[in-house]
């Protein structure tokens, strides 16, 4: 049995790489306080820097979630396509907000 997978109760599971697990946890923990700052600090929502950081964290969190979904063997390719489409749409609209938001 390779080190990247385990068999539990007759089902094969792939182990999430440590870097991916850490990225998902760190991005999840950072989202809450940054969204609070974005909402409660006057004029923070107009800050391109804060908006860019929030966009990067949301994309990192979404990417790590997509990678974890793709590791499950019983997931269909339709779910992967939908997840990648979500990531691309968020990136495009997020860039528009960061670049052209007032």
Beta strands, then each sheet from edge to edge (+ up, - down):
strand 1: 5-8
strand 2: 11-14
sheet 1: 1+ 2-
end
